[in-house]
Amino acid sequence: MMEVLTYTFLITFIAMSFRMATPILLGTLGEAFAERSGVLNLGIEGTMLMGASIGFIAALLTGNLWFGILVAAFVGMLMGLLMAFLSVTLGAQQHVAGLGTTFFGTGLSFYLYRLFVAPEGGVPPTITPFRPIEIPGLREIPVLGPTLFTQPALVYLALLLIPITGIIFYRTTFGLNMIATGQDPKAVDTAGINIFRIRYLCLLIAGTLAGVAGAWFSMVQSSQFLPGMTMGRGWVCIALVIFANWSPYRILGGALIFGGVDALQTTLSALGVAFPYRILQMLPYIFTIIILMMVARRATYPAALLKPYRREE
Amino acid sequence: MGFPKFRVEKRPYPSLRTRIQWPVFSILIAMGFGAILIAAAGVNPLVGYYHLFYGALGSAHAISETLWRFTPLLLTGTAVALAFTCKFWNIGAEGQMVIGATVATFFATSFTGMPSWFLIPLVIVPGFLAGALWAAIPAILKAKLGVDDVVTTLLGNWVILYFVAYLVEGPWRDPTSLWPESPAIAEAARFPRLLPGYRLHLGFAIAIFFAILFFFIIKKTLWGTQIKAVGENPRAAGFMGINVVRVLVTVAILSGGIAGIAGVNELCGTHYHMKGLGFFGGTGELSWGYGYAGVFIAMLGGLSPIGVPLAAFFMAIMIQGSRAMYREAKIPSPFYEAMEGIILVCLLVGIFLTYYRIKRVKE
């Protein structure tokens, strides 16, 4: 077990924690927007898969990774639009609307992937994934240099989004209206603010971020798309937003802890520790359930969450 | 503001005709979108749909195969519908299937010398109990601590899938097999076939039994009334003197148990070996994603004891027919998976139109 404690191991582990935390961070920040405005978005897993699949196809066909990310973001936004139409305009039960959106993304992403780039039985195509960018100057810092400052661009982007989300939530009129909408939509509506527009915008943001999070799986973590490759990470986001009490800064903590557990199981498996790696693979999921149990009692859900809003009623 | 020219008006009591008309329309519209997917694969949609229905219903053999798929789908659909009726959001039927099959594998490979009439109940009952226990945990967490059930039931699938992968790749692995799977279960534990030469087996009768039980519970029992009351409004149900925690946990036990039997059904009726991870993330190689299909079936069937079997049969046609579409016309086989989402989205619009009327407002 001693090789576990070497410097190299530690660097690999910390660097991987940041990487594993990235899609979770993006997805959970998006989910915070949706839920703060009063809509539980269970469509996130399906949205991630759409982003992963369509983004990958776009990158493969054009040979441009950033174009792939852009397409993933756009497709994610469309998925957010679908979720918003079902839950806000039609006022469908949010659980059902979200599950419907996830079914939609999961199935369609797989079909389109088979149709356009990877027919059954063939060799699945691959791309060259994003490479780490070393930040000049900062990369010389011990420990942080080779971990935090030697990362693919999406990692920096996700980290940058935390303060941006924080500012939107707590320092802008939109953010304040959004939080108020999640608490008491009727009062906000009476004040003459268009709550439908706020909820639409929040779900579009949630979808866009989930789409980019999906692209991380097929364009950063690996070099190809696989059906269901998000491996339940979308559902982890829904757990972590509760853990973080809907606060952007606490989301960083939650995502890093999850990323850490995920990285731990991956690096331990790679080291060939005398422990069945299939059991190690269970850890991130068990861990998520445990932290959800720990915080469930003191979670303060947005008061209007799950309640469709209609003027007439 | 948002929608100035139209006004939405509630229909308080939509007629039976309205309630049937819109869901049927939505499926037809979804099939219209499906036609676009088929056309995108370079096939005439009519030809594609012909292969779908002919492949699923065109011969006695095809019908038997469709009913053979219908069996586990009816079980998982019933399991999920029962849970959703009291708003226990059980999307863990996949994991409950797998744990049911796992425990059944233990009994079906350990007690090999037993006669069939003894061994078959000996695998079904533990399979039921395993699924029931696995579903009861999130229900208790939800009822006692307020832990979100969607997340716990779904993540539970991954926990159990990796555990089974560990078993069949490690201690349970059949050394004579080329791929990871358990040794074959005892001959006596295998479900007898109903007709010689067809794959339809005893599980079909078991599934029909649970579908009837679901009908009976919802329509005829006090417990069914309580389940519906908790689903409508748990607080009000509590004020009415209903023990909400008990309803949630008992429903979870029956729901998980039925899903567990779906797993036993696949083990003893189809595969005869316990298998590991499936190709599609989050599914088992034994359960084939039927647990998630159960979620789709429950929603398509409107959680109704009549609607769920119809939806399960429709899904069986889609899965069986998709294989024929791929075989005959090279339409990608995830066609039915894409259709699941499209149908649900169209259905939600249909449900809206059932309960609301859109009126043009003259300015």
Interface residues (C-beta under 8 A of the other chain):
Chain A: L42 G46 L82 L86 T89 L90 G91 A92 H95 V96 A97 L99 G100 T101 T102 F103 F104 G105 T106 G107 L108 F110 Y111 L112 R114 L115 P119 E120 N194 F196 R197 L226 P227 G228 M229 T230 M231 G232 W235 V236 I238 A239 I242 P276 R278 I279 Q281 M282 Y285 I286 T288 I289 L292 M293 A296 R297 A299 R310 E312
Chain B: M1 G2 F3 V8 E9 K10 L37 A40 A41 K87 W89 I91 L141 L145 G146 V147 D148 V150 V151 T152 L154 L155 G156 N157 W158 V159 Y162 F163 A165 Y166 E169 G170 F279 F280 G281 G282 T283 V295 F296 M299 Y326 K330 P332 S333 P334 F335 Y336 E337 A338 M339 E340 G341 I342 L344 V345 L347 L348 V349 I351 F352
